[in-house]
Amino acid sequence: MSLLPQIVQTRYTLNPNFPKSNPNPQTLIPKPHRRKPKPNLNLNLLRCSASSSPEKHHNTSGPPPQSDDTIELPLFPLPLVLFPGTILPLQIFEFRYRMMMHTLLQTDLRFGIIYCDSSTGTADVGCVGEVVKHEQLVDDRFFLICKGQERFRVTNLVRTKPYLVANVTWLEDRPSASASTSTSASSESKEEGFEALASEVETYMKDVIRLSNRLNGKPEKEAQDLRRNLFPTPFSFFVGSTFEGAPREQQALLELEDTAARLKREKETLRNTLNYLTAASAVKDVFPSSAM
């Protein structure tokens, strides 16, 4: 069966103790600052346990990081994928990550979120999560609202206790091989191609939402302005963040260093999903009492 990105409505595991100011908390059992050379790692030492709604991507204040910068970054392995621009609520209560939070509160409030699962181990590409809101409780637990920032690649581990710290370098989208010799005119054409591809992806998303609503007995209202003035690269991250039921596919999208390649892969996934939903809708029309 084709991938079915859950883009109709984001669902979270509600925690009644989460601050009421955040309506969509996601409770995690936690385990657990930047890009490039091929790492030689043994991250399978780690174990992950624990538990995204998109927002417009922007960089933090200050000069943008350079792609060759290497920095030490505390890491938080989780069975989910964080994308740049995505908002992620977290609850921190394990002792070692409470220690990490106390350190972050005295520095720049940034740590790395990196995907892991029991079968594939820990990825070497992740996304910086910046704490944009936090609440410390009397028992020293933390409620956090994090926003995805830069992607990074782990180059080597610095330490594994009390929590994981690694040297990382920044990961950035690169122009395709042909772009390096392009003229300004062909560069303009390339930008137009990005825009056209992003518009196609948005159209597929709207169709998927419409048919999903129909199958779930909801009004078939057309989704409005899913791009929200995002440029193609941040829009491709937004689209990837909606594929919540397929974290390995999300990780593959996160690791791509080509915006066009990412959008094309997302377009194919959405097209397959739309074909599935179209067939399911046809079956429902013929057999209205069938449970889909």
BELVENPE-V465422 format. One record per pair of residues at least 12 apart in sequence whose C-alpha atoms are under 7 Angstrom apart, sorted by the first residue. I is the first residue (numbers start at 1). J is the second residue. D is the distance in Angstrom with one decimal. If there is no record, write none. Layout:
I;J;D, I;J;D
//
This chain:
2;272;6.1, 2;273;6.2, 3;269;6.5, 3;273;6.3, 4;245;7.0, 4;273;5.6, 5;242;6.2, 5;243;4.0, 5;244;6.1, 5;245;6.0, 6;242;6.0, 6;243;5.6, 6;244;5.7, 6;245;6.3, 7;209;6.8, 7;242;5.0, 7;243;6.7, 8;209;5.3, 8;212;6.9, 10;53;6.7, 12;24;6.2, 12;25;6.3, 12;26;5.1, 13;25;6.9, 13;26;5.2, 13;27;6.0, 14;26;6.3, 14;27;6.8, 15;27;6.3, 25;89;5.3, 26;51;6.7, 26;89;5.4, 26;90;6.0, 27;51;6.1, 27;90;5.9, 27;91;5.7, 28;50;4.2, 28;51;4.2, 28;90;6.1, 28;91;5.8, 29;49;5.8, 29;50;3.7, 29;51;6.6, 30;49;6.1, 30;50;5.0, 30;92;5.9, 30;94;6.4, 31;48;5.5, 31;49;5.8, 31;50;6.9, 31;76;5.9, 31;77;6.0, 31;78;6.7, 32;75;6.0, 32;76;3.4, 32;77;5.2, 32;97;6.0, 32;163;6.4, 32;164;6.9, 33;71;5.9, 33;72;5.5, 33;73;3.5, 33;74;6.6, 33;110;6.2, 33;111;5.6, 33;112;6.5, 33;128;6.9, 34;69;6.8, 34;70;5.8, 34;71;5.5, 34;73;6.9, 34;152;4.9, 34;153;6.9, 34;168;4.3, 34;169;4.0, 34;170;4.6, 35;67;6.3, 35;68;6.6, 35;70;6.9, 35;152;4.7, 35;153;4.5, 35;154;6.9, 35;168;5.4, 35;169;2.4, 35;170;3.0, 35;171;4.6, 36;153;5.8, 36;169;5.3, 36;170;6.5, 36;171;6.4, 37;155;6.5, 38;155;6.9, 39;154;6.5, 39;155;4.6, 39;156;6.4, 40;156;6.9, 41;156;6.3, 43;122;5.7, 44;121;5.2, 44;122;6.0, 48;77;5.7, 48;78;5.5, 48;79;6.7, 48;116;6.2, 48;117;6.6, 49;78;6.3, 49;79;6.9, 50;78;6.2, 50;79;6.8, 51;78;6.9, 51;79;6.5, 51;80;6.9, 52;86;6.0, 52;87;5.5, 52;88;5.0, 52;241;6.8, 53;86;6.0, 53;87;5.6, 54;85;6.3, 54;86;4.4, 54;87;5.8, 54;238;5.9, 54;241;6.9, 55;85;5.4, 55;86;5.6, 55;87;6.5, 56;85;5.7, 56;230;6.9, 57;84;6.4, 57;85;4.0, 57;234;6.0, 58;85;6.8, 59;149;6.7, 67;169;6.8, 67;170;5.0, 67;171;6.6, 67;172;6.9, 68;169;6.3, 68;170;6.7, 69;169;5.8, 69;170;6.7, 70;167;6.4, 70;168;5.5, 70;169;4.7, 71;167;5.4, 71;168;5.7, 71;169;6.8, 72;165;6.6, 72;166;5.5, 72;167;4.5, 72;168;6.4, 73;111;6.0, 73;112;6.4, 73;165;5.6, 73;166;5.5, 73;167;6.3, 73;168;6.8, 74;111;5.3, 74;112;6.0, 74;164;5.8, 74;165;4.3, 74;166;6.5, 75;111;5.9, 75;112;4.5, 75;113;5.9, 75;114;6.9, 75;164;5.4, 75;165;5.7, 76;112;5.9, 76;113;4.9, 76;114;6.2, 77;113;5.9, 77;114;4.8, 77;115;5.7, 77;116;5.9, 78;113;6.9, 78;114;6.2, 78;115;5.2, 78;116;5.7, 79;115;5.4, 79;116;5.1, 79;117;5.6, 80;115;5.5, 80;247;6.0, 81;114;6.8, 81;115;5.5, 81;247;6.3, 81;250;6.4, 81;251;6.2, 82;113;6.7, 82;127;5.9, 82;148;6.2, 83;127;6.3, 83;148;5.6, 83;237;5.8, 83;241;6.2, 83;254;6.9, 84;127;6.8, 84;148;4.2, 84;149;4.6, 84;150;6.1, 84;237;6.4, 85;147;6.1, 85;148;4.9, 85;149;6.2, 86;147;5.6, 86;148;5.2, 87;145;6.9, 87;146;5.7, 87;147;4.6, 87;148;6.5, 88;145;5.9, 88;146;5.1, 88;147;6.2, 89;144;5.6, 89;145;4.5, 89;146;6.1, 90;143;6.0, 90;144;5.1, 90;145;6.4, 91;142;5.7, 91;143;4.6, 91;144;6.2, 92;141;5.7, 92;142;5.0, 92;143;6.4, 93;141;4.7, 93;142;6.6, 96;162;5.7, 96;163;6.1, 97;163;6.9, 98;141;6.8, 109;130;5.8, 109;131;5.4, 110;128;6.5, 110;129;5.7, 110;130;4.5, 110;131;6.4, 111;128;5.6, 111;129;5.5, 111;130;6.7, 112;126;6.5, 112;127;5.7, 112;128;4.4, 112;129;5.8, 113;126;5.7, 113;127;5.5, 113;128;6.1, 113;129;6.3, 114;126;4.4, 114;127;6.6, 124;153;5.6, 124;154;5.2, 125;152;5.7, 125;153;4.5, 125;154;6.4, 125;255;6.4, 126;151;5.7, 126;152;5.5, 126;153;6.5, 127;148;6.2, 127;149;6.5, 127;150;5.8, 127;151;4.2, 127;152;5.9, 128;148;5.7, 128;149;5.2, 128;150;5.5, 128;151;6.1, 129;146;5.5, 129;147;5.3, 129;148;4.7, 129;149;6.1, 130;146;5.2, 130;147;5.2, 130;148;6.4, 130;149;6.8, 131;144;6.5, 131;145;5.9, 131;146;4.4, 131;147;6.6, 132;145;5.8, 132;146;5.6, 132;147;6.7, 133;145;5.0, 151;170;6.0, 151;171;5.2, 152;168;6.1, 152;169;5.4, 152;170;4.4, 152;171;4.9, 153;168;5.4, 153;169;5.4, 153;170;6.3, 153;171;6.3, 154;166;6.5, 154;167;6.0, 154;168;4.4, 154;169;6.7, 155;167;5.7, 155;168;5.4, 172;257;6.1, 173;257;4.1, 173;258;5.0, 173;259;6.4, 174;257;5.7, 174;258;5.7, 175;258;6.6, 176;258;6.8, 194;232;6.2, 194;260;6.4, 195;232;6.4, 197;263;6.8, 198;232;5.8, 198;263;6.7, 201;267;5.2, 202;226;6.6, 204;270;6.1, 204;271;6.6, 205;270;6.7, 206;222;6.4, 206;223;5.5, 208;274;5.5, 210;222;6.0, 211;277;6.4, 212;277;7.0, 215;281;6.4, 233;259;5.5, 236;259;6.9, 236;262;6.6, 236;263;5.8, 240;253;6.6
//
